[in-house]
Protein backbone atom coordinates (compact mmCIF):
# COMPACT_ATOMS: atom_id res chain seq x y z
CA UNK A 1 0.00 0.00 0.00
CA UNK A 2 2.81 2.35 0.84
CA UNK A 3 4.48 1.70 -2.50
CA UNK A 4 1.22 2.49 -4.27
CA UNK A 5 1.00 5.82 -2.48
CA UNK A 6 4.55 6.69 -3.44
CA UNK A 7 3.89 5.68 -7.04
CA UNK A 8 0.70 7.81 -7.14
CA UNK A 9 2.48 10.83 -5.69
CA UNK A 10 5.27 10.53 -8.24
CA UNK A 11 2.85 10.25 -11.14
CA UNK A 12 0.64 13.07 -9.93
CA UNK A 13 1.06 16.34 -11.83
CA UNK A 14 2.67 19.05 -9.81
CA UNK A 15 1.31 22.59 -9.65
CA UNK A 16 4.20 23.82 -11.79
CA UNK A 17 3.46 21.20 -14.45
CA UNK A 18 -0.20 22.20 -14.50
CA UNK A 19 0.73 25.86 -14.87
CA UNK A 20 3.13 24.99 -17.66
CA UNK A 21 0.46 22.98 -19.47
CA UNK A 22 -2.03 25.82 -19.04
CA UNK A 23 0.55 28.29 -20.39
CA UNK A 24 1.18 26.13 -23.47
CA UNK A 25 -2.55 25.83 -24.16
CA UNK A 26 -3.08 29.57 -23.72
CA UNK A 27 -0.11 30.43 -25.93
CA UNK A 28 -1.24 28.01 -28.62
CA UNK A 29 -4.75 29.45 -28.49
CA UNK A 30 -3.40 32.99 -28.92
CA UNK A 31 -1.27 31.91 -31.88
CA UNK A 32 -4.28 30.18 -33.43
CA UNK A 33 -6.40 33.32 -33.03
CA UNK A 34 -3.68 35.48 -34.63
CA UNK A 35 -3.33 33.09 -37.59
CA UNK A 36 -7.10 32.94 -37.98
CA UNK A 37 -7.40 36.74 -38.00
CA UNK A 38 -4.61 37.12 -40.59
CA UNK A 39 -6.10 34.43 -42.85
CA UNK A 40 -9.57 35.98 -42.47
CA UNK A 41 -8.24 39.42 -43.45
CA UNK A 42 -6.50 38.03 -46.52
CA UNK A 43 -9.57 36.03 -47.51
CA UNK A 44 -11.94 38.97 -47.05
CA UNK A 45 -9.81 41.46 -48.98
CA UNK A 46 -9.00 38.93 -51.71
CA UNK A 47 -12.65 37.89 -52.17
CA UNK A 48 -13.69 41.53 -52.53
CA UNK A 49 -10.73 42.58 -54.66
CA UNK A 50 -10.89 39.67 -57.09
CA UNK A 51 -14.58 40.38 -57.79
CA UNK A 52 -13.43 43.17 -60.11
CA UNK A 53 -11.87 40.60 -62.43
CA UNK A 54 -14.21 37.61 -62.02
CA UNK A 55 -17.57 39.35 -61.55
CA UNK A 56 -17.13 42.63 -63.41
CA UNK A 57 -14.85 41.04 -66.05
CA UNK A 58 -12.18 43.74 -65.89
CA UNK A 59 -8.93 42.79 -67.59
CA UNK A 60 -6.13 42.45 -65.02
CA UNK A 61 -3.44 43.84 -67.32
CA UNK A 62 -5.53 46.86 -68.22
CA UNK A 63 -6.26 47.40 -64.53
CA UNK A 64 -2.55 47.44 -63.67
CA UNK A 65 -1.40 49.47 -66.68
CA UNK A 66 -4.36 51.76 -67.35
CA UNK A 67 -3.81 55.45 -66.71
CA UNK A 68 -7.43 56.62 -66.33
CA UNK A 69 -9.27 56.06 -63.04
CA UNK A 70 -12.96 56.77 -63.44
CA UNK A 71 -14.97 53.65 -62.55
CA UNK A 72 -18.27 55.32 -63.41
CA UNK A 73 -17.42 55.65 -67.11
CA UNK A 74 -16.39 53.33 -69.93
CA UNK A 75 -14.03 53.70 -72.90
CA UNK A 76 -14.89 53.38 -76.59
CA UNK A 77 -14.87 49.59 -76.32
CA UNK A 78 -17.24 49.63 -73.36
CA UNK A 79 -14.60 48.68 -70.79
CA UNK A 80 -14.68 50.38 -67.37
CA UNK A 81 -11.94 52.96 -66.89
CA UNK A 82 -10.28 51.57 -63.80
CA UNK A 83 -6.59 52.04 -64.51
CA UNK A 84 -4.60 51.84 -61.28
CA UNK A 85 -1.17 52.74 -62.69
CA UNK A 86 -1.21 56.39 -61.49
CA UNK A 87 -1.83 55.30 -57.90
CA UNK A 88 0.74 52.51 -58.11
CA UNK A 89 3.38 54.91 -59.42
CA UNK A 90 2.50 57.46 -56.74
CA UNK A 91 2.72 54.88 -53.94
CA UNK A 92 6.03 53.49 -55.17
CA UNK A 93 7.39 56.99 -55.75
CA UNK A 94 6.78 58.39 -52.27
CA UNK A 95 7.79 55.09 -50.62
CA UNK A 96 11.15 54.69 -52.35
CA UNK A 97 12.07 58.37 -52.21
CA UNK A 98 11.20 58.61 -48.51
CA UNK A 99 13.28 55.50 -47.78
CA UNK A 100 16.21 56.82 -49.84
CA UNK A 101 16.16 60.15 -47.99
CA UNK A 102 15.56 58.69 -44.51
CA UNK A 103 18.14 55.88 -44.59
CA UNK A 104 21.33 58.02 -44.46
CA UNK A 105 19.91 60.19 -41.67
CA UNK A 106 18.79 57.12 -39.72
CA UNK A 107 22.14 55.38 -40.06
CA UNK A 108 24.00 58.56 -39.10
CA UNK A 109 21.86 59.10 -36.02
CA UNK A 110 22.17 55.44 -35.02
CA UNK A 111 25.96 55.47 -35.40
CA UNK A 112 26.18 58.64 -33.31
CA UNK A 113 23.97 57.16 -30.57
CA UNK A 114 25.77 53.80 -30.39
CA UNK A 115 29.37 54.35 -31.47
CA UNK A 116 30.33 58.02 -31.08
CA UNK A 117 28.47 59.53 -28.13
CA UNK A 118 26.03 57.10 -26.48
CA UNK A 119 25.45 59.35 -23.45
CA UNK A 120 24.53 62.43 -25.47
CA UNK A 121 22.49 60.25 -27.82
CA UNK A 122 20.42 58.82 -24.99
CA UNK A 123 19.88 62.24 -23.41
CA UNK A 124 19.19 64.30 -26.55
CA UNK A 125 18.36 62.20 -29.61
CA UNK A 126 16.39 59.42 -27.92
CA UNK A 127 13.70 61.78 -26.52
CA UNK A 128 13.42 63.46 -29.94
CA UNK A 129 12.91 60.10 -31.66
CA UNK A 130 10.29 59.06 -29.11
CA UNK A 131 8.52 62.40 -29.58
CA UNK A 132 8.41 61.94 -33.36
CA UNK A 133 6.91 58.47 -32.94
CA UNK A 134 4.08 59.82 -30.79
CA UNK A 135 2.99 62.63 -33.12
CA UNK A 136 -0.31 61.73 -34.90
CA UNK A 137 -0.39 61.49 -38.69
CA UNK A 138 -2.85 64.37 -39.00
CA UNK A 139 -0.33 66.69 -37.31
CA UNK A 140 2.33 65.70 -39.85
CA UNK A 141 -0.23 66.35 -42.57
CA UNK A 142 -1.06 69.83 -41.27
CA UNK A 143 2.63 70.71 -40.93
CA UNK A 144 3.21 69.47 -44.46
CA UNK A 145 0.26 71.49 -45.72
CA UNK A 146 1.40 74.65 -43.94
CA UNK A 147 5.18 74.40 -44.35
CA UNK A 148 6.27 71.78 -46.91
CA UNK A 149 3.76 72.59 -49.67
CA UNK A 150 4.50 76.37 -49.68
CA UNK A 151 8.24 75.63 -49.55
CA UNK A 152 8.04 73.29 -52.57
CA UNK A 153 5.84 75.85 -54.40
CA UNK A 154 8.34 78.69 -53.85
CA UNK A 155 11.45 76.62 -54.51
CA UNK A 156 10.49 74.29 -57.35
CA UNK A 157 7.34 75.89 -58.76
CA UNK A 158 4.00 74.31 -59.45
CA UNK A 159 1.18 74.06 -56.95
CA UNK A 160 3.38 72.58 -54.23
CA UNK A 161 1.32 69.41 -54.07
CA UNK A 162 2.94 66.26 -55.39
CA UNK A 163 5.25 63.34 -54.76
CA UNK A 164 8.06 65.60 -53.51
CA UNK A 165 5.89 67.06 -50.73
CA UNK A 166 4.71 63.57 -49.80
CA UNK A 167 8.33 62.41 -49.70
CA UNK A 168 9.34 65.15 -47.24
CA UNK A 169 6.42 64.34 -44.93
CA UNK A 170 6.98 60.58 -45.04
CA UNK A 171 10.71 61.06 -44.54
CA UNK A 172 10.06 62.60 -41.13
CA UNK A 173 7.39 60.01 -40.29
CA UNK A 174 9.50 56.91 -40.99
CA UNK A 175 12.77 58.33 -39.64
CA UNK A 176 12.09 57.29 -36.00
CA UNK A 177 11.17 53.73 -37.04
CA UNK A 178 14.25 53.24 -39.20
CA UNK A 179 16.52 54.90 -36.62
CA UNK A 180 15.28 52.82 -33.67
CA UNK A 181 15.63 49.53 -35.52
CA UNK A 182 19.05 50.53 -36.86
CA UNK A 183 20.18 51.24 -33.30
CA UNK A 184 19.07 47.75 -32.28
CA UNK A 185 20.95 46.28 -35.25
CA UNK A 186 24.17 48.11 -34.34
CA UNK A 187 23.87 47.14 -30.68
CA UNK A 188 23.50 43.48 -31.69
CA UNK A 189 27.02 43.43 -33.17
CA UNK A 190 29.31 41.62 -30.66
CA UNK A 191 31.75 43.85 -28.84
CA UNK A 192 34.69 41.59 -29.67
CA UNK A 193 34.25 42.52 -33.36
CA UNK A 194 35.06 46.12 -32.49
CA UNK A 195 37.90 45.15 -30.16
CA UNK A 196 39.46 42.84 -32.76
CA UNK A 197 39.27 45.56 -35.43
CA UNK A 198 40.88 48.16 -33.17
CA UNK A 199 43.54 45.66 -32.08
CA UNK A 200 44.51 45.15 -35.72
CA UNK A 201 45.20 48.88 -36.04
CA UNK A 202 41.95 50.09 -37.61
CA UNK A 203 40.71 53.54 -36.67
CA UNK A 204 37.32 54.07 -35.07
CA UNK A 205 35.76 55.19 -38.36
CA UNK A 206 37.25 52.22 -40.21
CA UNK A 207 35.82 49.94 -37.54
CA UNK A 208 32.39 51.54 -37.84
CA UNK A 209 32.34 51.43 -41.64
CA UNK A 210 34.06 48.13 -42.38
CA UNK A 211 33.05 46.06 -39.35
CA UNK A 212 30.02 47.36 -37.46
CA UNK A 213 27.90 48.50 -40.41
CA UNK A 214 28.73 45.44 -42.49
CA UNK A 215 27.98 43.07 -39.63
CA UNK A 216 24.60 44.74 -39.09
CA UNK A 217 23.62 44.95 -42.77
CA UNK A 218 20.75 42.51 -42.40
CA UNK A 219 19.28 44.41 -39.46
CA UNK A 220 19.63 47.76 -41.23
CA UNK A 221 17.86 46.42 -44.32
CA UNK A 222 15.09 45.09 -42.11
CA UNK A 223 14.76 48.56 -40.58
CA UNK A 224 14.45 50.10 -44.03
CA UNK A 225 11.80 47.52 -44.95
CA UNK A 226 9.73 48.40 -41.89
CA UNK A 227 10.06 52.08 -42.74
CA UNK A 228 8.95 51.42 -46.31
CA UNK A 229 5.99 49.40 -45.05
CA UNK A 230 4.84 52.32 -42.95
CA UNK A 231 5.38 54.77 -45.79
CA UNK A 232 3.52 52.56 -48.25
CA UNK A 233 0.49 52.25 -45.99
CA UNK A 234 0.33 55.85 -44.77
CA UNK A 235 -2.91 57.54 -45.81
CA UNK A 236 -3.92 60.75 -44.06
CA UNK A 237 -0.67 62.70 -44.04
CA UNK A 238 0.10 61.85 -47.67
CA UNK A 239 -3.46 62.62 -48.75
CA UNK A 240 -3.12 66.16 -47.41
CA UNK A 241 0.02 67.04 -49.40
CA UNK A 242 0.13 64.91 -52.56
CA UNK A 243 -2.70 66.62 -54.46
CA UNK A 244 -5.01 63.59 -54.94
CA UNK A 245 -5.06 63.85 -58.73
CA UNK A 246 -5.87 60.54 -60.41
CA UNK A 247 -3.30 61.26 -63.09
CA UNK A 248 0.02 59.69 -63.96
CA UNK A 249 2.59 62.09 -62.45
CA UNK A 250 4.88 63.67 -65.03
CA UNK A 251 7.39 64.90 -62.43
CA UNK A 252 7.92 65.12 -58.68
CA UNK A 253 6.05 68.41 -58.26
CA UNK A 254 2.91 67.55 -60.23
CA UNK A 255 -0.18 66.50 -58.22
CA UNK A 256 -0.52 62.75 -57.86
CA UNK A 257 -2.29 60.16 -55.74
CA UNK A 258 -1.51 56.94 -53.90
CA UNK A 259 -3.41 53.74 -53.28
CA UNK A 260 -4.21 54.79 -49.73
CA UNK A 261 -5.39 58.29 -50.64
CA UNK A 262 -7.81 56.96 -53.27
CA UNK A 263 -9.11 54.36 -50.83
CA UNK A 264 -9.76 56.86 -48.05
CA UNK A 265 -11.51 59.27 -50.39
CA UNK A 266 -13.58 56.75 -52.34
CA UNK A 267 -14.57 53.91 -50.02
CA UNK A 268 -17.24 55.92 -48.21
CA UNK A 269 -18.73 57.21 -51.45
CA UNK A 270 -19.30 53.88 -53.22
CA UNK A 271 -22.06 51.28 -53.00
CA UNK A 272 -21.05 47.85 -51.72
CA UNK A 273 -20.97 45.36 -54.58
CA UNK A 274 -20.77 47.99 -57.33
CA UNK A 275 -17.92 48.16 -59.82
CA UNK A 276 -16.43 51.26 -58.19
CA UNK A 277 -16.50 49.56 -54.78
CA UNK A 278 -14.96 46.34 -56.11
CA UNK A 279 -12.24 48.37 -57.86
CA UNK A 280 -11.38 50.02 -54.56
CA UNK A 281 -11.12 46.60 -52.93
CA UNK A 282 -8.76 45.61 -55.74
CA UNK A 283 -6.58 48.58 -54.79
CA UNK A 284 -6.72 47.39 -51.18
CA UNK A 285 -5.57 43.94 -52.35
CA UNK A 286 -2.64 45.55 -54.14
CA UNK A 287 -1.87 47.49 -50.99
CA UNK A 288 -1.82 44.20 -49.08
CA UNK A 289 0.34 42.34 -51.58
CA UNK A 290 3.01 44.94 -52.38
CA UNK A 291 4.59 45.19 -48.91
CA UNK A 292 4.77 41.39 -48.83
CA UNK A 293 6.66 41.42 -52.13
CA UNK A 294 9.00 44.11 -50.80
CA UNK A 295 9.65 42.03 -47.70
CA UNK A 296 10.41 38.84 -49.62
CA UNK A 297 12.77 40.51 -52.11
CA UNK A 298 14.74 42.51 -49.54
CA UNK A 299 15.00 39.58 -47.13
CA UNK A 300 16.57 37.52 -49.92
CA UNK A 301 19.03 40.34 -50.60
CA UNK A 302 19.83 40.55 -46.88
CA UNK A 303 20.33 36.79 -46.69
CA UNK A 304 22.78 36.83 -49.58
CA UNK A 305 24.63 39.74 -47.97
CA UNK A 306 24.87 37.88 -44.67
CA UNK A 307 26.25 34.77 -46.41
CA UNK A 308 28.96 36.85 -48.04
Buried (B, 14 or more C-beta within 10 A) or exposed (E): EEEEEEEEEEEEEEEEEEEEEEEEEEEEEEEEEEEEEEEEEBEEBBEBBBBBBEEBEBEEEBBEEBEBBEBEEEEEEEEBBBBBBBBBBBBBBBBBBBBEBBBEBBBEBBBBBBBEEEEEBEEEBBEEBEEBEEBEBEEBBBBBBEBBBEBBBEEBEBBBBBBBBBBBBBBBBBBBBBBBBBBBBBBEBEEEBBEEBBEEEBEEEEBBEEBBBBBBBBBBBBBBBBBBBBBBBBBBBBBBBBBBBBBBBEEBBBBBBBBBBBBBBBBEEBEEEEBBBBBBBBBBBBBBBBBEEBBEEBBEEBEEEEEE
